[in-house]
Each structure stands twice: as structure tokens, then as C-alpha cells.
Amino acid sequence: MATTKEFSDDEVGYRAWLNRNPEGYVVNQRWGTYLRLHRARCRFVDLPGTKHTNPDARSTKVCSDDRAALDMWVTAKYGRPPDPCGS
């Protein structure tokens, strides 16, 4: 069963999710307008030494093991699907 989880100010939880779901998907969301879809293994969403989630929710990660479920969740919340990562 697909689950979708949003991480805001939860770096430990986010990194644990990445480790448990290497075949999953991550949407990098900033300011509610920047929505970029990545694979969980993408170098842009797992940079060592970088904090990826912020307490003010300006930058969050939305994660799922199912791309279609993630697209629907993001579209319902932000009004459009995420743009795919170029790498």
C-alpha cells in the first residue's frame, strides 16, 4: 500500500525514510511554487551535510514509494503535479 509522507523540520525522519525506501520518490517543495520530483537515490535530495527540511516549511520533502500516489497528493495540495528532475 502506498503511503505519502511530508517532512518539515524532521531531518532524522527524512533520512530514515530515504534509507528505507531507496526505490521511492521525493518531491522537493520550496515556497509552495517550486515542486521537483526526484528518485530517492537522486544526489539532489540526499546531499551529505545538508539540512533538507526546515522548521518554517519553506522547504519540505514529500515522499512516497508510489509515483502516481505522490503526484496525486502533490497536485491536491499545491494545485499542480511536480516537475521531473533533469538528472
TIMI-2910 file (N, C-alpha, C, CB; in pm, 1 decimal, decimal comma, always signed):
<rs>
+----------+----------+----------+----------+----------+----------+----------+----------+----------+----------+----------+----------+------+
!      n_x !      n_y !      n_z !     ca_x !     ca_y !     ca_z !      c_x !      c_y !      c_z !     cb_x !     cb_y !     cb_z ! resn !
+----------+----------+----------+----------+----------+----------+----------+----------+----------+----------+----------+----------+------+
!    +84,3 !   -118,5 !     +0,0 !     +0,0 !     +0,0 !     +0,0 !    +88,8 !   +124,8 !     +0,0 !    -95,8 !     -0,2 !   +122,5 !  Met !
!    +62,1 !   +215,2 !    -88,4 !   +141,8 !   +337,3 !    -99,7 !   +109,4 !   +433,2 !    +14,3 !   +117,1 !   +405,5 !   -235,2 !  Ala !
!   +213,6 !   +493,5 !    +67,2 !   +195,7 !   +596,7 !   +168,6 !   +271,6 !   +720,4 !   +123,7 !   +244,8 !   +548,2 !   +309,1 !  Thr !
!   +219,6 !   +834,8 !   +160,2 !   +284,6 !   +960,6 !   +129,0 !   +311,6 !  +1032,7 !   +259,3 !   +198,3 !  +1047,5 !    +33,3 !  Thr !
!   +433,4 !  +1084,0 !   +274,6 !   +474,4 !  +1147,7 !   +399,3 !   +544,2 !  +1278,9 !   +367,5 !   +567,0 !  +1054,6 !   +482,1 !  Lys !
!   +505,8 !  +1384,4 !   +438,0 !   +569,8 !  +1515,0 !   +423,0 !   +664,0 !  +1537,2 !   +540,9 !   +463,4 !  +1629,4 !   +414,2 !  Glu !
!   +786,4 !  +1579,9 !   +511,5 !   +885,8 !  +1606,8 !   +614,9 !   +916,5 !  +1755,3 !   +618,7 !  +1014,7 !  +1525,5 !   +590,3 !  Phe !
!   +889,1 !  +1817,3 !   +732,5 !   +920,1 !  +1957,6 !   +755,8 !   +985,0 !  +1965,3 !   +893,1 !   +791,5 !  +2049,2 !   +746,6 !  Ser !
!  +1110,5 !  +2008,9 !   +897,4 !  +1186,6 !  +2015,2 !  +1022,4 !  +1199,0 !  +1877,7 !  +1087,9 !  +1120,6 !  +2113,2 !  +1119,4 !  Asp !
!  +1224,8 !  +1776,5 !  +1007,3 !  +1243,4 !  +1639,6 !  +1056,8 !  +1350,9 !  +1571,5 !   +973,5 !  +1109,8 !  +1558,7 !  +1051,5 !  Asp !
!  +1472,0 !  +1619,6 !   +988,7 !  +1584,0 !  +1567,5 !   +909,0 !  +1610,1 !  +1420,1 !   +938,0 !  +1710,8 !  +1648,8 !   +936,3 !  Glu !
!  +1600,9 !  +1381,4 !  +1064,4 !  +1624,8 !  +1241,4 !  +1101,8 !  +1519,8 !  +1151,2 !  +1037,2 !  +1622,7 !  +1224,6 !  +1256,2 !  Val !
!  +1392,9 !  +1190,7 !  +1045,0 !  +1286,2 !  +1112,3 !   +984,0 !  +1300,0 !  +1104,6 !   +832,9 !  +1151,9 !  +1170,9 !  +1019,9 !  Gly !
!  +1336,7 !  +1215,9 !   +771,1 !  +1354,8 !  +1220,3 !   +626,3 !  +1467,6 !  +1126,6 !   +583,1 !  +1384,4 !  +1364,0 !   +580,3 !  Tyr !
!  +1580,4 !  +1134,9 !   +649,3 !  +1693,9 !  +1047,7 !   +612,0 !  +1661,7 !   +900,7 !   +637,6 !  +1820,7 !  +1087,6 !   +690,5 !  Arg !
!  +1587,4 !   +872,6 !   +743,8 !  +1546,0 !   +734,5 !   +770,6 !  +1454,2 !   +684,6 !   +659,0 !  +1474,4 !   +724,2 !   +908,1 !  Ala !
!  +1362,7 !   +771,3 !   +612,6 !  +1274,3 !   +732,3 !   +502,8 !  +1356,5 !   +701,2 !   +378,0 !  +1171,1 !   +843,9 !   +473,1 !  Trp !
!  +1453,6 !   +785,6 !   +344,2 !  +1538,3 !   +760,5 !   +227,2 !  +1607,7 !   +624,8 !   +238,2 !  +1643,2 !   +872,5 !   +211,5 !  Leu !
!  +1658,4 !   +592,5 !   +355,3 !  +1728,3 !   +465,3 !   +375,5 !  +1634,5 !   +345,8 !   +361,3 !  +1794,1 !   +462,8 !   +512,9 !  Asn !
!  +1510,4 !   +361,3 !   +405,6 !  +1413,4 !   +251,3 !   +398,3 !  +1349,4 !   +237,4 !   +260,0 !  +1304,8 !   +271,8 !   +502,0 !  Arg !
!  +1356,2 !   +341,3 !   +179,7 !  +1285,1 !   +342,9 !    +51,5 !  +1374,7 !   +386,9 !    -64,5 !  +1164,6 !   +435,0 !    +60,4 !  Asn !
!  +1482,4 !   +316,3 !    -91,4 !  +1574,8 !   +359,5 !   -196,5 !  +1512,7 !   +361,5 !   -336,3 !  +1694,8 !   +269,6 !   -197,3 !  Pro !
!  +1402,9 !   +291,4 !   -356,9 !  +1335,4 !   +290,3 !   -486,8 !  +1218,3 !   +388,0 !   -490,2 !  +1286,4 !   +149,6 !   -519,6 !  Glu !
!  +1202,7 !   +468,3 !   -384,0 !  +1090,8 !   +561,0 !   -374,2 !  +1113,5 !   +691,5 !   -447,6 !  +1062,1 !   +589,7 !   -231,5 !  Gly !
!  +1023,5 !   +785,8 !   -421,6 !  +1024,0 !   +916,1 !   -488,0 !  +1015,6 !  +1027,9 !   -385,3 !   +907,5 !   +926,8 !   -588,0 !  Tyr !
!  +1075,5 !  +1141,0 !   -418,8 !  +1077,7 !  +1257,6 !   -331,0 !  +1042,8 !  +1381,2 !   -413,4 !  +1217,0 !  +1273,9 !   -261,9 !  Val !
!   +949,7 !  +1460,8 !   -361,5 !   +922,8 !  +1591,1 !   -421,7 !   +984,7 !  +1695,6 !   -330,9 !   +768,4 !  +1616,1 !   -441,5 !  Val !
!  +1073,6 !  +1773,9 !   -388,2 !  +1134,4 !  +1885,4 !   -318,1 !  +1041,6 !  +2004,2 !   -338,2 !  +1280,5 !  +1915,3 !   -369,8 !  Asn !
!   +989,3 !  +2057,6 !   -229,3 !   +895,3 !  +2169,0 !   -234,5 !   +957,4 !  +2288,8 !   -165,4 !   +759,8 !  +2131,6 !   -168,7 !  Gln !
!   +958,7 !  +2400,8 !   -234,1 !  +1004,3 !  +2526,8 !   -174,3 !   +903,6 !  +2635,5 !   -205,2 !  +1145,3 !  +2566,5 !   -226,4 !  Arg !
!   +864,0 !  +2707,4 !   -103,8 !   +775,2 !  +2824,0 !   -116,8 !   +640,7 !  +2791,8 !   -179,4 !   +842,5 !  +2929,7 !   -198,3 !  Trp !
!   +603,9 !  +2665,3 !   -190,2 !   +475,9 !  +2629,5 !   -249,1 !   +469,3 !  +2641,6 !   -400,1 !   +371,0 !  +2713,0 !   -190,5 !  Gly !
!   +576,5 !  +2687,6 !   -462,3 !   +576,6 !  +2704,7 !   -608,0 !   +680,1 !  +2617,1 !   -677,6 !   +601,9 !  +2849,6 !   -642,7 !  Thr !
!   +788,8 !  +2586,3 !   -609,5 !   +892,8 !  +2501,1 !   -667,4 !   +861,0 !  +2357,9 !   -626,6 !  +1037,5 !  +2544,1 !   -619,8 !  Tyr !
!   +828,4 !  +2274,7 !   -722,5 !   +793,3 !  +2134,9 !   -698,2 !   +872,2 !  +2047,8 !   -794,7 !   +639,7 !  +2111,1 !   -714,2 !  Leu !
!   +972,0 !  +1976,8 !   -744,0 !  +1059,0 !  +1896,6 !   -830,1 !  +1057,4 !  +1750,5 !   -782,9 !  +1204,6 !  +1953,1 !   -829,6 !  Arg !
!  +1025,2 !  +1659,8 !   -874,1 !  +1019,0 !  +1517,0 !   -845,3 !  +1155,1 !  +1451,9 !   -867,5 !   +912,6 !  +1449,0 !   -932,6 !  Leu !
!  +1200,5 !  +1377,1 !   -767,5 !  +1329,2 !  +1306,8 !   -773,6 !  +1309,0 !  +1160,5 !   -733,9 !  +1434,7 !  +1375,0 !   -680,8 !  His !
!  +1399,4 !  +1076,8 !   -776,8 !  +1409,8 !   +942,0 !   -719,7 !  +1476,3 !   +956,9 !   -583,2 !  +1491,9 !   +843,6 !   -814,2 !  Arg !
!  +1447,0 !   +866,3 !   -492,2 !  +1503,6 !   +874,0 !   -357,1 !  +1656,3 !   +866,9 !   -359,5 !  +1447,8 !   +761,2 !   -269,9 !  Ala !
!  +1713,1 !   +805,9 !   -461,3 !  +1859,5 !   +795,2 !   -471,9 !  +1924,2 !   +914,5 !   -541,6 !  +1895,9 !   +669,3 !   -546,1 !  Arg !
!  +1845,2 !  +1010,4 !   -585,6 !  +1898,6 !  +1126,1 !   -658,5 !  +1993,1 !  +1206,2 !   -568,7 !  +1783,3 !  +1216,5 !   -709,6 !  Cys !
!  +2102,5 !  +1247,7 !   -625,7 !  +2202,9 !  +1322,9 !   -548,7 !  +2150,2 !  +1456,9 !   -498,7 !  +2326,6 !  +1346,1 !   -633,5 !  Arg !
!  +2046,9 !  +1511,2 !   -562,1 !  +1995,0 !  +1641,3 !   -521,9 !  +1906,7 !  +1637,4 !   -397,4 !  +1918,0 !  +1700,5 !   -634,6 !  Phe !
!  +1859,2 !  +1521,2 !   -357,8 !  +1774,5 !  +1512,7 !   -238,6 !  +1841,9 !  +1438,3 !   -124,3 !  +1644,0 !  +1444,7 !   -272,8 !  Val !
!  +1967,0 !  +1402,3 !   -141,6 !  +2040,8 !  +1332,4 !    -37,5 !  +2184,8 !  +1382,4 !    -31,6 !  +2037,6 !  +1180,9 !    -61,7 !  Asp !
!  +2201,0 !  +1512,8 !    -20,8 !  +2334,5 !  +1571,7 !    -13,7 !  +2390,0 !  +1558,0 !   +128,1 !  +2331,1 !  +1720,5 !    -56,5 !  Leu !
!  +2503,4 !  +1490,9 !   +146,2 !  +2562,4 !  +1478,4 !   +279,6 !  +2594,7 !  +1615,7 !   +338,7 !  +2689,4 !  +1392,2 !   +273,9 !  Pro !
!  +2566,8 !  +1629,8 !   +466,8 !  +2599,1 !  +1753,7 !   +536,6 !  +2502,6 !  +1868,2 !   +510,9 !  +2734,6 !  +1796,6 !   +498,9 !  Gly !
!  +2394,1 !  +1842,2 !   +439,7 !  +2295,7 !  +1944,9 !   +408,1 !  +2166,7 !  +1916,8 !   +482,9 !  +2269,8 !  +1951,7 !   +256,3 !  Thr !
!  +2107,2 !  +2021,7 !   +541,3 !  +1976,9 !  +2006,3 !   +604,2 !  +1871,7 !  +2024,9 !   +495,7 !  +1956,8 !  +2108,6 !   +722,1 !  Lys !
!  +1788,5 !  +1924,6 !   +478,4 !  +1691,4 !  +1924,6 !   +369,6 !  +1551,5 !  +1967,8 !   +410,5 !  +1684,4 !  +1789,5 !   +310,0 !  His !
!  +1522,3 !  +1973,1 !   +538,9 !  +1390,1 !  +2013,2 !   +585,7 !  +1405,9 !  +2132,5 !   +678,7 !  +1317,1 !  +1895,6 !   +657,6 !  Thr !
!  +1309,7 !  +2224,0 !   +676,8 !  +1319,9 !  +2347,1 !   +754,8 !  +1197,5 !  +2365,9 !   +844,0 !  +1336,5 !  +2467,8 !   +662,0 !  Asn !
!  +1216,1 !  +2426,5 !   +960,1 !  +1103,5 !  +2443,9 !  +1052,1 !   +996,3 !  +2539,8 !  +1002,1 !  +1153,9 !  +2492,2 !  +1183,5 !  Pro !
!  +1029,4 !  +2629,6 !   +914,0 !   +930,3 !  +2726,0 !   +865,6 !   +853,6 !  +2675,3 !   +744,3 !   +998,0 !  +2856,7 !   +831,3 !  Asp !
!   +876,5 !  +2551,1 !   +704,3 !   +807,2 !  +2484,6 !   +592,9 !   +831,6 !  +2551,6 !   +458,2 !   +658,8 !  +2481,0 !   +620,1 !  Ala !
!   +932,8 !  +2638,2 !   +449,7 !   +966,6 !  +2694,1 !   +317,9 !  +1026,4 !  +2587,3 !   +229,1 !  +1064,3 !  +2812,1 !   +331,5 !  Arg !
!  +1088,7 !  +2488,7 !   +289,4 !  +1145,0 !  +2378,2 !   +213,6 !  +1107,5 !  +2248,3 !   +283,5 !  +1299,7 !  +2392,0 !   +199,4 !  Ser !
!  +1025,5 !  +2168,8 !   +216,9 !   +985,5 !  +2040,3 !   +271,6 !  +1012,3 !  +1932,9 !   +167,5 !   +836,0 !  +2041,2 !   +313,8 !  Thr !
!  +1009,7 !  +1810,3 !   +212,2 !  +1020,4 !  +1695,5 !   +124,3 !   +892,8 !  +1614,5 !   +139,7 !  +1147,2 !  +1609,6 !   +156,4 !  Lys !
!   +833,7 !  +1577,4 !    +26,8 !   +716,3 !  +1491,8 !    +26,0 !   +759,3 !  +1361,4 !    -38,5 !   +594,8 !  +1558,1 !    -50,3 !  Val !
!   +740,1 !  +1250,4 !    +31,3 !   +796,6 !  +1122,8 !    -11,1 !   +689,4 !  +1015,5 !    -24,0 !   +903,5 !  +1077,6 !    +86,9 !  Cys !
!   +711,1 !   +924,9 !   -118,2 !   +622,1 !   +810,8 !   -135,0 !   +695,5 !   +699,9 !   -207,6 !   +494,3 !   +850,6 !   -211,6 !  Ser !
!   +649,0 !   +577,8 !   -185,6 !   +704,1 !   +465,2 !   -259,9 !   +628,5 !   +445,1 !   -392,2 !   +698,1 !   +336,9 !   -174,6 !  Asp !
!   +525,9 !   +527,2 !   -417,7 !   +444,2 !   +515,4 !   -537,5 !   +436,0 !   +651,2 !   -608,2 !   +302,6 !   +463,2 !   -502,1 !  Asp !
!   +486,0 !   +657,4 !   -730,3 !   +491,5 !   +786,4 !   -800,8 !   +351,9 !   +842,1 !   -829,0 !   +568,4 !   +771,2 !   -932,3 !  Arg !
!   +258,9 !   +758,6 !   -870,7 !   +124,3 !   +807,3 !   -901,4 !    +57,6 !   +864,2 !   -776,1 !    +38,3 !   +694,0 !   -960,9 !  Ala !
!    +71,9 !   +796,1 !   -664,3 !    +14,2 !   +844,8 !   -538,8 !    +78,0 !   +977,8 !   -498,8 !    +32,8 !   +740,4 !   -426,2 !  Ala !
!   +207,7 !   +990,0 !   -518,6 !   +277,6 !  +1113,7 !   -485,7 !   +231,7 !  +1227,9 !   -576,5 !   +429,6 !  +1094,1 !   -497,5 !  Leu !
!   +220,2 !  +1202,3 !   -705,4 !   +170,5 !  +1304,4 !   -798,6 !    +31,3 !  +1352,8 !   -758,3 !   +167,4 !  +1248,9 !   -942,1 !  Asp !
!    -56,9 !  +1259,5 !   -722,3 !   -193,2 !  +1297,9 !   -682,8 !   -192,0 !  +1379,8 !   -553,7 !   -281,3 !  +1172,5 !   -664,8 !  Met !
!   -109,1 !  +1340,0 !   -456,7 !   -101,5 !  +1410,8 !   -328,6 !    -51,6 !  +1553,4 !   -350,5 !     -8,8 !  +1335,6 !   -229,8 !  Trp !
!    +55,6 !  +1567,4 !   -427,5 !   +113,1 !  +1699,5 !   -453,9 !    +14,1 !  +1786,6 !   -531,9 !   +245,9 !  +1686,1 !   -532,0 !  Val !
!    -50,9 !  +1729,5 !   -631,5 !   -147,8 !  +1805,3 !   -710,1 !   -264,0 !  +1852,2 !   -623,5 !   -199,6 !  +1720,9 !   -826,5 !  Thr !
!   -312,2 !  +1765,8 !   -534,5 !   -422,1 !  +1803,7 !   -445,5 !   -381,1 !  +1916,5 !   -350,8 !   -469,2 !  +1682,3 !   -364,7 !  Ala !
!   -258,2 !  +1913,3 !   -302,4 !   -213,2 !  +2014,4 !   -205,8 !   -168,4 !  +2144,5 !   -272,4 !    -99,4 !  +1958,9 !   -122,6 !  Lys !
!    -96,1 !  +2134,8 !   -384,9 !    -34,8 !  +2253,1 !   -445,6 !    -97,6 !  +2296,1 !   -578,3 !   +110,2 !  +2227,4 !   -466,9 !  Tyr !
!   -194,7 !  +2220,8 !   -628,6 !   -266,5 !  +2261,2 !   -748,6 !   -203,5 !  +2221,9 !   -880,2 !   -282,8 !  +2404,5 !   -747,2 !  Gly !
!    -93,2 !  +2150,0 !   -874,8 !    -29,7 !  +2103,3 !   -998,8 !    +67,2 !  +1990,0 !   -965,5 !    +44,9 !  +2220,3 !  -1071,7 !  Arg !
!    +96,8 !  +1905,2 !  -1062,2 !   +193,4 !  +1797,6 !  -1037,4 !   +335,6 !  +1854,1 !  -1034,7 !   +181,2 !  +1686,9 !  -1145,6 !  Pro !
!   +428,3 !  +1779,1 !   -977,4 !   +566,7 !  +1825,8 !   -973,3 !   +634,4 !  +1814,2 !  -1109,7 !   +645,5 !  +1747,1 !   -869,4 !  Pro !
!   +735,2 !  +1898,9 !  -1129,2 !   +819,6 !  +1890,6 !  -1248,8 !   +923,5 !  +1780,2 !  -1226,1 !   +889,3 !  +2029,0 !  -1279,7 !  Asp !
!   +955,0 !  +1701,3 !  -1328,3 !  +1055,9 !  +1595,3 !  -1310,5 !  +1196,6 !  +1652,9 !  -1299,1 !  +1050,0 !  +1496,0 !  -1427,2 !  Pro !
!  +1278,6 !  +1585,1 !  -1224,1 !  +1420,0 !  +1619,4 !  -1211,6 !  +1488,5 !  +1594,2 !  -1345,8 !  +1488,4 !  +1536,8 !  -1097,4 !  Cys !
!  +1582,9 !  +1677,3 !  -1379,3 !  +1653,5 !  +1663,9 !  -1505,8 !  +1769,3 !  +1565,7 !  -1503,2 !  +1703,7 !  +1795,7 !  -1547,7 !  Gly !
!  +1802,7 !  +1513,4 !  -1385,7 !  +1918,8 !  +1422,0 !  -1381,4 !  +1876,2 !  +1277,3 !  -1374,8 !  +2007,6 !  +1453,8 !  -1261,9 !  Ser !
+----------+----------+----------+----------+----------+----------+----------+----------+----------+----------+----------+----------+------+
</rs>
